[in-house]
Each structure stands twice: as structure tokens, then as C-alpha cells.
Amino acid sequence: MTVLGSKQVLTRKPHKCWGCGRRFEAGSRMCCVTEVDGGEWSTTYWCDVCQEVLAGPGYHYDDQFGREDLRQEDPEAWEDARQRVEGEKS
């Protein structure tokens, strides 16, 4: 897989975050990542929380993740990142 580009966007339609699977409404700020793998192009969207997790040690956008892997692999660390980014305590 080769990452061709990534940029912050305001979405024009609803999207699910690739890293956590949460649904975000149109007008949400997300990171749009375009990649190619074996001649197949794809675009994924990442929420601010998953971007925070990816910025931590041991992760990189070039790593291959299945849908919702970031949230499922370490739910406690993901929740800590969510609370930092979204400013909420549950």
C-alpha cells in the first residue's frame, strides 16, 4: 500500500472513521487519506481521535489497519485519546 496523500477536510456527506468505526455527519472535520494498493485506489476517513492515536508511538498511516482496528486493539488507550481530543469525561 502506498499513501498518495492526506489532508484535513470538512466532509460533504456522512462518513465512518476507518480507525474506530464511528459515524460522522456531513460537515465534520476529518482527515481524508488516498492510497493505492496493487492498482486499487481507496480513500479512507479518519477522525481527530484516531489521528491522535496514530500520532503516538508504534503507529503510522502506512501501516495496514482493518476497519475499527485502532479502537479494538487497545480500547482503553483509544478512550483516553477520545477524552483528550473531545474534552469529555465519561
ZALUMRO-11955 format. One line per 2 residues: number of its first residue (from 1); their letters; for each residue x, z, y of C-alpha. Coordinates in steps of 0.02 Angstrom, whole numbers. Each point is the difference from the previous one (the first is absolute). Layout:
BEGIN
NUM	a	X/Z/Y; ...
This chain:
BEGIN
1	mt	0/0/0; 61/-43/174
3	vl	-74/77/156; -19/-138/128
5	gs	-60/109/141; -96/152/55
7	kq	-87/46/162; -123/125/70
9	vl	-171/-76/24; -176/49/50
11	tr	-102/-62/-146; -140/-124/28
13	kp	-91/48/-159; -2/149/-119
15	hk	152/21/-113; 59/121/-134
17	cw	172/73/17; 112/-59/-141
19	gc	91/167/-12; -148/119/-8
21	gr	-156/-104/-26; -95/73/147
23	rf	-118/-120/90; 28/-32/185
25	ea	-129/-79/113; 28/-151/112
27	gs	99/48/154; 114/119/-95
29	rm	187/-1/33; 94/-46/-159
31	cc	164/-80/-51; -26/-175/-69
33	vt	136/-52/-124; 19/-180/-59
35	ev	100/-30/-158; 35/-132/-130
37	dg	32/26/-185; 31/-144/-118
39	ge	-76/-123/122; -157/105/24
41	ws	-34/61/177; -90/163/33
43	tt	-43/111/146; -20/187/-13
45	yw	-57/127/128; 75/174/17
47	cd	-73/148/94; 102/114/115
49	vc	7/135/-134; 74/-115/-132
51	qe	122/-69/128; 57/179/31
53	vl	24/26/-187; 96/-164/-15
55	ag	114/54/143; 54/151/-102
57	pg	142/7/-125; -16/-100/-159
59	yh	-119/-134/61; 14/-174/75
61	yd	-124/-141/32; 97/-112/-118
63	dq	-36/120/-143; -144/-57/-107
65	fg	-151/114/3; -165/-18/-87
67	re	-157/28/100; -20/184/48
69	dl	168/49/-78; 65/93/153
71	rq	-149/118/-1; -6/20/-189
73	ed	186/26/-34; 15/156/108
75	pe	-171/52/68; 66/159/81
77	aw	136/-91/98; -125/-136/48
79	ed	-123/132/62; 137/85/101
81	ar	39/-167/82; -185/-29/33
83	qr	-15/167/88; 154/-37/107
85	ve	-55/-174/48; -186/32/22
87	ge	20/175/70; -125/76/-118
89	ks	7/152/-111; -121/0/-147
